[in-house]
Each structure stands twice: as C-alpha cells, then as structure tokens.
Amino acid sequence: MALNKLAKIIIAITTISAAIMELIDTSIVNVALNQMAGSLGASIEDISWVITSYAIANVIIIPMTGFLQGFFGRKRYYMWSIAIFTIASVMCGMSGSIYTLVFWRFVQGLGGGGLLSTSQSILFDTFSQKQRGLAGALFGMGIVIGPTLGPTVGGIIIDNYSWPLIFNINVPFGILATYMSYRFIEPDPESLHRPKIDWLGIALLAAGIGSLQYVLERGEPEDWFDSERIVWFSVIACIGLISFVLWELRQKHPVVNLRILKDLNLAFTTVLTFIVGFSLFTSVFVFPLLLQRVLGYTAFATGITLLPASALSMFIMPVVGKRLQAGTSPKVFVVMGFLCLMLFGFLMSRADINVSSGFFTLPLMIRGAGLALLMVPLTLLAVQGLSPKDMPQGIALNNMMRQLGGSFGIAIINNYVANRFIVHRTSLISNIYQGSVQLYERSNLLMQGLQSRLPDASNIQKQVNQILDLTVTKQSYLLSYLDAFLFSAVCILVVFPLLFFTRKRKNSAADAGSKQMAAEISEASH
C-alpha cells in the first residue's frame, strides 16, 4: 500500500519522537537522583541503580532488535516496545520503594531499547530512496538532541515539580505513538517467516553484555577490582561474550548475525561509531558537572547553555545532505566531524575558574557542527556495503556500539576524573605552606571579610581554613574536568586513522541506495 505524503510525515514524527523519548530517558533522571533518594529513603549509591538498570536493559536488547523484528514482525514488535516503555514509565512514577523503581526502570529499558533501531529501519522503508535523506537527517538530529534535552527537561521538572513527572511525562506521548503506529505504519506480511529462537545465544548475550554494562556503570563507585562483585561480573562478562561470539558464528539463525562484520566498512565504522558515542555521552556528562559543581550553574541554566549548539546541528544536517546528494564522499564529512570534536576538546581544556558562559559558545558550536557532520555520513559508511536483508542487523550493531561507547566513556571518564582530582589536589596543597606570601594575603582578605559577620573571633580562623579547603577542592575539580575534555580529544585522535581503511563500494545495490539517502535533505534545505 502506497503511503500518501501526510501519512509519511506522521510516521516520521511518530518514530523520531519515540527515539528521542528513549534517548531523553537515558539522561533525564541524572538531575533527579537527590530528590528521588530523599523521597524513597535510599542512599545515593542505591538510587544510582535507576540509571544502571536502564542502561543494562538497553544494551542487552539493542543488538537483538534485528532478530526480534524478524520473529514478531516489525510493526508488532515496535508497538509492543512503545507500550512496554509507556506502561513501565507509569509504574516508575508510582513506585514507592527503590526496589520497585529499579525493577520497572529495567523493564522501561527493555521497551526503550527496541525503539532506536526499529525507528530507523521503519523510517528508511517508509520513504523512497530519494527521500531517505530526510529520514536519516531527522533521526540523526534525534540522536544528538535526545541526550542534550534530558538534563534540561529534568532540570525544569525538578525545579518546579516532583520527580514522578520525569516518568509520567512519557505517558501521553507513548499512547499517541502507539495509536499512530497502529494506524499508519505498514502492516507486516501475512507470510511472516519466524526464525528459530537462539535461546543459548540470547542467554549468553544477556549474561555477557549485561555484566559488562554493570562493571562499567558500577566499577568506579565500588572501587573497581577491589570489589569482589566487580571481579565476578568481569569474569562473567569475559566468558559470556567470548562464548557468545563463538556460538553465534556457528549458528544458521543467530540472534545477532556477527558474520556481517566481515564487511570491513561496517567493522571499522562500528569502532568509529563507538568513539562518537564516547564523545557524545562523556561531553554531556562532564560539561554539566563543570558548570554546576564548579561554576554554580543550575540544571536549567546548564541545559539552556547546550541548546544553541543543538540548533546549529539542525541547520547543518540539511547542508550535509545536499552535498552528499551532489556526490561528495561521506568520508569528507566524517573527517571534518572528527576534527571538530577534537577541536572542541582542546578548546574546552583552556577554560579557567573565572570564565563566563560566553566562553563556552564557540566550543559548543564546534561540537554541534561536528556531530551534525558525522551522523548521516557515518551511517552511510556503515551500511553502504550491506545487502538489504543485513541492514537491520548492521543498524542494530551500530546503535549498540554508540550506546556502549557512551557507557565505556562515562565509566572511563569517571575513573579518570577521580584520579586526576587526587593528583591536582595533592599538587595544590603542596603549594600551601606557612610563610607563603599568597597564602598570607588570601587569609587576611578572608579574615577581614568574616570579622564583620562573625562575632566570635575564635571561629574566624576555622572558617578561613574551610574556605581555603573548598577553594582547593573546586580548583581541583575544574582542572580534572578540563583534563577529561583533553583526554576525550586524544581518544578520538587515536581512533581517527581507522577512517582511512574504509573503502567506497562501487556499483553495489546497497551503495546505489545509500547514495540517495540524502536526497530529501537537500530539498529540505531550501
């Protein structure tokens, strides 16, 4: 059944909104942890499982979406994913204990994980090859905007309402998306072929990648390998993932078709996508900490600071599409995008304690431009050598690598910042000693300021020492976050040469289709 223009627009809005909703929920709870902990009587360590459980469920289900679409039918699987996500959102908002909240958050992650890859494949099939560029560009915008909007929306809700609204806000969108999917998405063929269920593959995937995600999420707060639990989960992750790879390569109907990684373009591009996820999620993680912990910004003000760069991404993507349609190699834009992300890291590392919000405008704009230059061209590089039947698996693997890149990035950056904080604090304290002229001058200024407010002179020196300690702590965090931006740039630099091992596939059907994926972007840019 041919779809009219209105139906295509409705499908595009529905699928992209569902994907953005899923991505927002990966970061929206970050700013609400304190309020949730107080409301549920949980510690910060316990409440962090709200983030961990969602991430584990996400990363388990994403690589399985190609198989699940084939088994249940894409439309049916997509609608159930939205329904599960929406119902779990309701239950999260109604949770009265940390245990029920973590459980329903895991269920929400299972539903949400099915939305990303399925949304993308529905979009590409709904639009003609000439129009697929619009779908690719809009989906790319969602990937960039989703993690950015999370802290902003969460900040608005926490500043003005209570934490259950963070979950309940999904409900009207979920209901509408379910109805629109039922009404407008093409039905599955009646002769749907259901592949044999690879139960052992599913179990090994869940055990291996779920354990890996746990180690990444909980390693730093549990002191990594000093924790017996982290050691055991690391062993399970290694055994599970190695066994999964060996098992899947021998199966006729694997739950994840790893054989498609024989395509070197896809293999190299998944690594590049991993580093994009690393950069995207770590910057969204570190930047709010810098602004809120060191510079005193509110969650809402932090989110507003990030929005102009997202708007720039939305402007640049149609331009990229126009040039891709005109025949420019995707590799050109990927090179430019990675250079922008590296430049962003280097510029951010030059900040100091006295910077104004205007300092961040240029680096954030460069970051927004870099992500816009990467999203659609990197997808083209990944799928240009795949047959149509392998594209859902390729897209799912790519999305999994982006999510894993973010998880690895946050875990690594967390540990890196903690270590650099110790180094910088030790260095700063070593410069504070009796007889130091700078220490004497700073102490006198603080004493003069406190004398008019503290009647008890005996407490003044104690207050001065506390203020000096807080100043050292804040400066140590600042230097640690700046190091983190530089570290991210260096990681991109290390992986960047892999791009030049990708090859253009000439005269292949997949390549012919992928060349036209940007056609509608150029039309949208006028």
Secondary structure, 3 states (H helix, E strand, C coil): CCCCHHHHHHHHHHHHHHHHHHHHHHHHHHHHHHHHHHHHCCCHHHHCHHHHHHHHHHHHHHHHHHHHHHHHCHHHHHHHHHHHHHHHHHHHHHCCCHHHHHHHHHHHHHHHHHHHHHHHHHHHHHCCHHHHHHHHHHHHHHHHHHHHHHHHHHHHHHHHCCCHHHHHCHHHHHHHHHHHHHHHCCCCCCCCCCCCCCHHHHHHHHHHHHHHHHHHHHCCCCCHHHCHHHHHHHHHHHHHHHHHHHHHCCCCCCCCCHHHHHCHHHHHHHHHHHHHHHHHHHHHHHHHHHHHHHCCCCHHHHHHHHHHHHHHHHHHHHHHHHHHHCCCCHHHHHHHHHHHHHHHHHHHCCCCCCCCHHHHHHHHHHHHHHHHHHHHHHHHHHHCCCCHHHHHHHHHHHHHHHHHHHHHHHHHHHHHHHHHHHHHHHHHHHCCCCCCHHHHHHHHHHHHHHHCCCCCHHHHHHHHHHHHHHHHHHHHHHHHHHHHHHHHHHHHHHHHHHHHHCCCCCCCHHHHHHHHHHHHHHHHCC
